[in-house]
Amino acid sequence: MATRHFLTLLDLSQDELHYLIQRAITIKNELKAQGPVYAPFRNRTLAMIFEKSSTRTRVSFETAMAHFGGHALFLSPRDTQLGRGEPIGDTARVLSEMVDAVMIRTFSHAGLEEYAAASSVPVINALTDDYHPCQLLADVMTWTELRGSVKGKSAVWIGDGNNMCHSWINAARQFDFQLRICCPEGYEPRRDILEAAGDRISIHRDPAEAVLDADLVTTDVWASMGQEEEQAKREADFAGFQVTEALLDRARDDALFLHCLPAHRGEEISETLLEDPRAVVWQEAGNRLHAQKALIEFLLLGRVQS
């Protein structure tokens, strides 16, 4: 199979993405059932390059490789020649000779694309400043597990038009649901990403109006990694955009709340929202493991019969 990369949700077809969601659910159920050990990656290695800190991403990918009988290598700029100025393409070519796949969590999406262009093994985007597609696999998986097909349903993004918002836009395109983006003026997502999604996306300014009769509500921190110096300004600009239990009451009775975590209680969410039964963030976080197992399996082995 030709080398496939996963840099955004658009790198896979709609059919392939639907397969990944169902495969992830199957893998999760088989793990719970404690069936025969499935270890297709004995003697295979995933390099994990981290330029940003991580909890869920590192633990889920490393655990996924361990469960599959493989090995994950943690690489930071302090520990590699990337931190001393080695060209991205040179590192990509070297690692292609040694490992079976590479996962990168970094700042520049253009740098990730440059790495993938030089790599002869699959490259996975584990977060850039522009996209976070692995998180959306877990999010859509969670939504599907709990409510069935997401096609034709409505999701609401409340907050900054950031990398998570961009990936939610791509998810609306690929999984065919409506996405309402509610953000203050000046915090809209990139225009080209919005325009490519067409009429699946609408922009709103009033959270109370945006969430009305929605099937799902989601948000993220107001200041992402690298934006800490903007914290005070963003808190002022996002006043009134906090997701609370009362706001969720305006959505459908069976609406769900997602958050990619970490969450700042008292800022983008109320102090007690994560204890609300509509908040399924712990299941969402755990599903990072299963969705990424399905992704790694697909990139290295292709489709597997469930």
DRENZATOR-12733 format. One record per residue (C-alpha): x, y negated, z negated; residue number from 1. Coordinates in steps of 0.5 Angstrom, whole numbers. Layout:
+-------+-------+-------+-----+
!    c1 !    c2 !    c3 ! pos !
+-------+-------+-------+-----+
!     X !     Y !     Z ! NUM !
...
+-------+-------+-------+-----+
This chain:
+-------+-------+-------+-----+
!    c1 !    c2 !    c3 ! pos !
+-------+-------+-------+-----+
!     0 !     0 !     0 !   1 !
!     3 !    -7 !     2 !   2 !
!     5 !   -11 !    -4 !   3 !
!    -1 !   -15 !    -7 !   4 !
!     0 !   -21 !   -12 !   5 !
!    -6 !   -24 !   -17 !   6 !
!    -5 !   -31 !   -17 !   7 !
!   -12 !   -33 !   -17 !   8 !
!   -19 !   -30 !   -16 !   9 !
!   -19 !   -31 !    -9 !  10 !
!   -13 !   -26 !    -8 !  11 !
!   -18 !   -21 !    -8 !  12 !
!   -24 !   -20 !    -5 !  13 !
!   -31 !   -20 !    -8 !  14 !
!   -31 !   -12 !    -7 !  15 !
!   -25 !   -11 !   -10 !  16 !
!   -26 !   -16 !   -16 !  17 !
!   -33 !   -12 !   -17 !  18 !
!   -29 !    -6 !   -17 !  19 !
!   -24 !    -8 !   -23 !  20 !
!   -30 !   -10 !   -27 !  21 !
!   -33 !    -4 !   -27 !  22 !
!   -26 !     0 !   -27 !  23 !
!   -24 !    -4 !   -34 !  24 !
!   -31 !    -2 !   -37 !  25 !
!   -29 !     5 !   -35 !  26 !
!   -22 !     5 !   -38 !  27 !
!   -25 !     2 !   -44 !  28 !
!   -30 !     7 !   -45 !  29 !
!   -25 !    13 !   -44 !  30 !
!   -21 !    10 !   -49 !  31 !
!   -26 !     9 !   -54 !  32 !
!   -28 !    17 !   -53 !  33 !
!   -21 !    19 !   -54 !  34 !
!   -21 !    23 !   -48 !  35 !
!   -15 !    26 !   -45 !  36 !
!    -9 !    21 !   -45 !  37 !
!    -8 !    17 !   -38 !  38 !
!    -1 !    15 !   -37 !  39 !
!     0 !    14 !   -30 !  40 !
!     6 !     9 !   -31 !  41 !
!    11 !    14 !   -34 !  42 !
!    18 !    11 !   -32 !  43 !
!    15 !     4 !   -30 !  44 !
!    16 !    -3 !   -32 !  45 !
!    13 !    -9 !   -32 !  46 !
!    17 !   -15 !   -33 !  47 !
!    14 !   -21 !   -37 !  48 !
!    16 !   -28 !   -36 !  49 !
!    14 !   -33 !   -41 !  50 !
!    15 !   -40 !   -41 !  51 !
!     9 !   -42 !   -45 !  52 !
!     7 !   -39 !   -52 !  53 !
!     2 !   -33 !   -52 !  54 !
!    -2 !   -29 !   -57 !  55 !
!    -7 !   -25 !   -53 !  56 !
!    -3 !   -25 !   -46 !  57 !
!     3 !   -22 !   -49 !  58 !
!     0 !   -17 !   -54 !  59 !
!    -5 !   -15 !   -48 !  60 !
!     0 !   -14 !   -43 !  61 !
!     5 !   -10 !   -47 !  62 !
!    -1 !    -6 !   -50 !  63 !
!    -3 !    -4 !   -43 !  64 !
!     3 !    -2 !   -41 !  65 !
!     5 !     2 !   -47 !  66 !
!    -2 !     6 !   -47 !  67 !
!    -1 !     7 !   -39 !  68 !
!     6 !    11 !   -41 !  69 !
!    10 !     5 !   -38 !  70 !
!    14 !    -1 !   -41 !  71 !
!    14 !    -8 !   -42 !  72 !
!    20 !   -13 !   -42 !  73 !
!    19 !   -20 !   -45 !  74 !
!    23 !   -25 !   -42 !  75 !
!    24 !   -32 !   -44 !  76 !
!    28 !   -38 !   -41 !  77 !
!    32 !   -38 !   -47 !  78 !
!    34 !   -30 !   -45 !  79 !
!    35 !   -30 !   -38 !  80 !
!    38 !   -34 !   -32 !  81 !
!    32 !   -38 !   -31 !  82 !
!    33 !   -42 !   -37 !  83 !
!    40 !   -44 !   -34 !  84 !
!    38 !   -46 !   -27 !  85 !
!    38 !   -40 !   -23 !  86 !
!    33 !   -41 !   -17 !  87 !
!    26 !   -38 !   -18 !  88 !
!    27 !   -34 !   -11 !  89 !
!    34 !   -31 !   -13 !  90 !
!    31 !   -28 !   -20 !  91 !
!    25 !   -25 !   -16 !  92 !
!    29 !   -21 !   -11 !  93 !
!    33 !   -19 !   -17 !  94 !
!    27 !   -17 !   -21 !  95 !
!    24 !   -13 !   -15 !  96 !
!    30 !    -9 !   -15 !  97 !
!    29 !    -7 !   -22 !  98 !
!    22 !    -7 !   -25 !  99 !
!    15 !    -5 !   -22 ! 100 !
!    11 !   -11 !   -23 ! 101 !
!    12 !   -18 !   -26 ! 102 !
!     7 !   -22 !   -30 ! 103 !
!     9 !   -30 !   -31 ! 104 !
!     6 !   -35 !   -36 ! 105 !
!     9 !   -42 !   -34 ! 106 !
!     7 !   -49 !   -32 ! 107 !
!     8 !   -50 !   -25 ! 108 !
!     3 !   -46 !   -20 ! 109 !
!     7 !   -48 !   -14 ! 110 !
!    13 !   -45 !   -18 ! 111 !
!     9 !   -38 !   -19 ! 112 !
!     8 !   -38 !   -11 ! 113 !
!    15 !   -39 !   -10 ! 114 !
!    17 !   -33 !   -14 ! 115 !
!    11 !   -29 !   -11 ! 116 !
!    14 !   -31 !    -4 ! 117 !
!    20 !   -28 !    -6 ! 118 !
!    18 !   -22 !   -10 ! 119 !
!    17 !   -15 !    -6 ! 120 !
!    13 !   -12 !   -13 ! 121 !
!     6 !   -15 !   -15 ! 122 !
!     6 !   -21 !   -19 ! 123 !
!     1 !   -23 !   -24 ! 124 !
!    -1 !   -30 !   -26 ! 125 !
!    -2 !   -30 !   -33 ! 126 !
!    -3 !   -37 !   -34 ! 127 !
!    -1 !   -44 !   -30 ! 128 !
!    -3 !   -51 !   -31 ! 129 !
!    -8 !   -50 !   -25 ! 130 !
!   -11 !   -43 !   -26 ! 131 !
!   -12 !   -37 !   -31 ! 132 !
!   -15 !   -32 !   -27 ! 133 !
!   -13 !   -26 !   -32 ! 134 !
!   -18 !   -29 !   -37 ! 135 !
!   -24 !   -30 !   -32 ! 136 !
!   -23 !   -22 !   -31 ! 137 !
!   -24 !   -21 !   -39 ! 138 !
!   -30 !   -26 !   -39 ! 139 !
!   -34 !   -23 !   -33 ! 140 !
!   -33 !   -16 !   -36 ! 141 !
!   -35 !   -19 !   -43 ! 142 !
!   -41 !   -22 !   -39 ! 143 !
!   -43 !   -16 !   -35 ! 144 !
!   -42 !   -11 !   -41 ! 145 !
!   -47 !   -15 !   -45 ! 146 !
!   -52 !   -17 !   -40 ! 147 !
!   -51 !   -13 !   -33 ! 148 !
!   -50 !   -17 !   -26 ! 149 !
!   -48 !   -24 !   -27 ! 150 !
!   -50 !   -25 !   -19 ! 151 !
!   -55 !   -31 !   -19 ! 152 !
!   -54 !   -33 !   -26 ! 153 !
!   -52 !   -40 !   -29 ! 154 !
!   -46 !   -41 !   -33 ! 155 !
!   -44 !   -48 !   -36 ! 156 !
!   -37 !   -50 !   -37 ! 157 !
!   -37 !   -56 !   -43 ! 158 !
!   -30 !   -60 !   -43 ! 159 !
!   -24 !   -61 !   -39 ! 160 !
!   -23 !   -60 !   -32 ! 161 !
!   -17 !   -56 !   -33 ! 162 !
!   -14 !   -49 !   -31 ! 163 !
!   -20 !   -45 !   -34 ! 164 !
!   -25 !   -49 !   -31 ! 165 !
!   -21 !   -48 !   -24 ! 166 !
!   -22 !   -41 !   -25 ! 167 !
!   -29 !   -41 !   -27 ! 168 !
!   -30 !   -45 !   -21 ! 169 !
!   -27 !   -39 !   -17 ! 170 !
!   -31 !   -34 !   -21 ! 171 !
!   -37 !   -37 !   -19 ! 172 !
!   -35 !   -37 !   -12 ! 173 !
!   -33 !   -29 !   -12 ! 174 !
!   -38 !   -27 !   -17 ! 175 !
!   -44 !   -31 !   -14 ! 176 !
!   -47 !   -35 !   -20 ! 177 !
!   -48 !   -42 !   -21 ! 178 !
!   -43 !   -46 !   -25 ! 179 !
!   -45 !   -53 !   -29 ! 180 !
!   -39 !   -57 !   -31 ! 181 !
!   -40 !   -62 !   -36 ! 182 !
!   -34 !   -67 !   -37 ! 183 !
!   -33 !   -74 !   -39 ! 184 !
!   -31 !   -78 !   -33 ! 185 !
!   -24 !   -78 !   -31 ! 186 !
!   -24 !   -71 !   -33 ! 187 !
!   -27 !   -67 !   -27 ! 188 !
!   -23 !   -61 !   -24 ! 189 !
!   -19 !   -62 !   -18 ! 190 !
!   -23 !   -64 !   -12 ! 191 !
!   -21 !   -59 !    -7 ! 192 !
!   -23 !   -53 !   -11 ! 193 !
!   -30 !   -56 !   -13 ! 194 !
!   -31 !   -57 !    -5 ! 195 !
!   -29 !   -50 !    -3 ! 196 !
!   -34 !   -48 !    -8 ! 197 !
!   -40 !   -52 !    -5 ! 198 !
!   -47 !   -52 !    -8 ! 199 !
!   -45 !   -46 !   -13 ! 200 !
!   -42 !   -52 !   -17 ! 201 !
!   -45 !   -58 !   -20 ! 202 !
!   -42 !   -64 !   -25 ! 203 !
!   -46 !   -66 !   -31 ! 204 !
!   -45 !   -72 !   -36 ! 205 !
!   -50 !   -70 !   -42 ! 206 !
!   -48 !   -63 !   -45 ! 207 !
!   -56 !   -63 !   -47 ! 208 !
!   -58 !   -63 !   -40 ! 209 !
!   -53 !   -58 !   -38 ! 210 !
!   -54 !   -52 !   -42 ! 211 !
!   -62 !   -52 !   -41 ! 212 !
!   -64 !   -45 !   -40 ! 213 !
!   -57 !   -43 !   -38 ! 214 !
!   -55 !   -36 !   -39 ! 215 !
!   -48 !   -37 !   -41 ! 216 !
!   -44 !   -43 !   -44 ! 217 !
!   -36 !   -43 !   -45 ! 218 !
!   -31 !   -48 !   -47 ! 219 !
!   -24 !   -49 !   -48 ! 220 !
!   -19 !   -54 !   -53 ! 221 !
!   -19 !   -61 !   -51 ! 222 !
!   -12 !   -62 !   -50 ! 223 !
!    -8 !   -56 !   -47 ! 224 !
!    -1 !   -54 !   -48 ! 225 !
!     3 !   -59 !   -46 ! 226 !
!    -2 !   -65 !   -47 ! 227 !
!    -1 !   -65 !   -55 ! 228 !
!     1 !   -73 !   -54 ! 229 !
!    -6 !   -74 !   -51 ! 230 !
!   -10 !   -71 !   -57 ! 231 !
!   -12 !   -77 !   -60 ! 232 !
!   -15 !   -80 !   -53 ! 233 !
!   -18 !   -74 !   -51 ! 234 !
!   -21 !   -73 !   -58 ! 235 !
!   -24 !   -80 !   -57 ! 236 !
!   -26 !   -79 !   -50 ! 237 !
!   -29 !   -72 !   -51 ! 238 !
!   -34 !   -74 !   -57 ! 239 !
!   -41 !   -72 !   -56 ! 240 !
!   -38 !   -66 !   -52 ! 241 !
!   -37 !   -61 !   -58 ! 242 !
!   -41 !   -54 !   -57 ! 243 !
!   -45 !   -53 !   -63 ! 244 !
!   -51 !   -48 !   -65 ! 245 !
!   -56 !   -53 !   -64 ! 246 !
!   -53 !   -54 !   -57 ! 247 !
!   -54 !   -47 !   -55 ! 248 !
!   -61 !   -47 !   -58 ! 249 !
!   -62 !   -51 !   -51 ! 250 !
!   -60 !   -45 !   -47 ! 251 !
!   -64 !   -38 !   -46 ! 252 !
!   -65 !   -34 !   -52 ! 253 !
!   -60 !   -29 !   -50 ! 254 !
!   -55 !   -34 !   -48 ! 255 !
!   -48 !   -32 !   -49 ! 256 !
!   -42 !   -36 !   -52 ! 257 !
!   -35 !   -35 !   -49 ! 258 !
!   -28 !   -39 !   -51 ! 259 !
!   -21 !   -36 !   -49 ! 260 !
!   -18 !   -38 !   -55 ! 261 !
!   -15 !   -41 !   -59 ! 262 !
!   -21 !   -45 !   -62 ! 263 !
!   -20 !   -51 !   -66 ! 264 !
!   -26 !   -51 !   -70 ! 265 !
!   -29 !   -58 !   -71 ! 266 !
!   -27 !   -61 !   -65 ! 267 !
!   -29 !   -57 !   -58 ! 268 !
!   -34 !   -53 !   -63 ! 269 !
!   -37 !   -53 !   -69 ! 270 !
!   -34 !   -51 !   -75 ! 271 !
!   -39 !   -45 !   -76 ! 272 !
!   -40 !   -43 !   -68 ! 273 !
!   -35 !   -37 !   -68 ! 274 !
!   -40 !   -34 !   -73 ! 275 !
!   -46 !   -34 !   -69 ! 276 !
!   -48 !   -28 !   -66 ! 277 !
!   -49 !   -31 !   -59 ! 278 !
!   -41 !   -32 !   -60 ! 279 !
!   -38 !   -26 !   -57 ! 280 !
!   -31 !   -29 !   -57 ! 281 !
!   -27 !   -23 !   -60 ! 282 !
!   -30 !   -18 !   -55 ! 283 !
!   -28 !   -23 !   -50 ! 284 !
!   -21 !   -23 !   -53 ! 285 !
!   -21 !   -15 !   -54 ! 286 !
!   -23 !   -14 !   -46 ! 287 !
!   -16 !   -18 !   -44 ! 288 !
!   -13 !   -11 !   -45 ! 289 !
!   -18 !    -7 !   -41 ! 290 !
!   -19 !   -12 !   -35 ! 291 !
!   -11 !   -12 !   -35 ! 292 !
!   -10 !    -5 !   -35 ! 293 !
!   -15 !    -4 !   -29 ! 294 !
!   -11 !   -10 !   -25 ! 295 !
!    -4 !    -7 !   -26 ! 296 !
!    -7 !     0 !   -24 ! 297 !
!   -10 !    -3 !   -18 ! 298 !
!    -4 !    -7 !   -16 ! 299 !
!     1 !    -1 !   -17 ! 300 !
!    -4 !     5 !   -15 ! 301 !
!   -10 !     2 !   -11 ! 302 !
!   -17 !     4 !   -13 ! 303 !
!   -18 !    10 !   -17 ! 304 !
!   -24 !    14 !   -18 ! 305 !
!   -28 !    13 !   -24 ! 306 !
+-------+-------+-------+-----+
